[in-house]
Amino acid sequence: MISTQIYAEHENLALTPTIRSDADTEISVVTDASTDPDNDVYFFQVETGDLDRLETLLEADHTVASFSLVFEQQETGTYRIEYSEETELLSPPLADVGGLTMGASSHLNGWVLDLQFKDHDGLYALNEYAEGRGIHLDIMELNHVDGYERDTDFGLTEPQREALLAAFDRGYFDEPRESSLEDLAAVMDISPTAVSGRLRRGSKRLIEALLLDEEH
């Protein structure tokens, strides 16, 4: 089995206009939620400090036909979103070649997808489809998996992982600190508030994944 992490970018990929308009917002697909078989309806978890601004962006997003807020908690909202006919999707060709989506989160101007294939042929076929549709794909990681793959992401989104690693590499967690939120923001090209949010949410997910089971 092949496990790969791919960066995908195209102006008509789902929610791309919203992603490009708000670098401080993190969007991830709720992979265990059911979809509407008669419509292109999916569920997304959105972590943002301003849901009103997000909904303004969704209203202007040409890949979104309709949306509704299903659940809200603090800085996180879960949305039911129906795609427009203009939306480019990688899920149908992925299913055609027997691939599986293990996770998807917004990153830069597109999406980071965690995928699994039976063999390299499926990956080649997906890449060929993307080239034909003008979708830019970059392979970020590629691994051969024997048996099953141990979850080493601990539920982190790619932006949270990036923020935690940047903070660690630049001594943000050292005593005394060797860098500030402003320093990290300049490196990552986002606001200090966004950096703080990603570090806080990422740390929370690591604690939930690594410590809660031991303590409870």
Stockholm file with secondary structure:
# STOCKHOLM 1.0

chainA/1-216         MISTQIYAEHENLALTPTIRSDADTEISVVTDASTDPDNDVYFFQVETGDLDRLETLLEADHTVASFSLVFEQQETGTYRIEYSEETELLSPPLADVGGLTMGASSHLNGWVLDLQFKDHDGLYALNEYAEGRGIHLDIMELNHVDGYERDTDFGLTEPQREALLAAFDRGYFDEPRESSLEDLAAVMDISPTAVSGRLRRGSKRLIEALLLDEEH
#=GR chainA/1-216 SS CEEEEEEEECTTBTTHHHHHHCTTCEEEECTTSCCBTTTTEEEEEEECSCHHHHHHHHHHCTTEEEEEEEEEETTEEEEEEEECTTCBCSHHHHHHTTCEEEEEEEETTEEEEEEEESSHHHHHHHHHHHHHHTCEEEEEEEEECSSCCCCCSTTCCHHHHHHHHHHHHTTTTSSSCSSCHHHHHHHHTSCHHHHHHHHHHHHHHHHHHHTHHHHC
#=GC SS_cons         CEEEEEEEECTTBTTHHHHHHCTTCEEEECTTSCCBTTTTEEEEEEECSCHHHHHHHHHHCTTEEEEEEEEEETTEEEEEEEECTTCBCSHHHHHHTTCEEEEEEEETTEEEEEEEESSHHHHHHHHHHHHHHTCEEEEEEEEECSSCCCCCSTTCCHHHHHHHHHHHHTTTTSSSCSSCHHHHHHHHTSCHHHHHHHHHHHHHHHHHHHTHHHHC
//
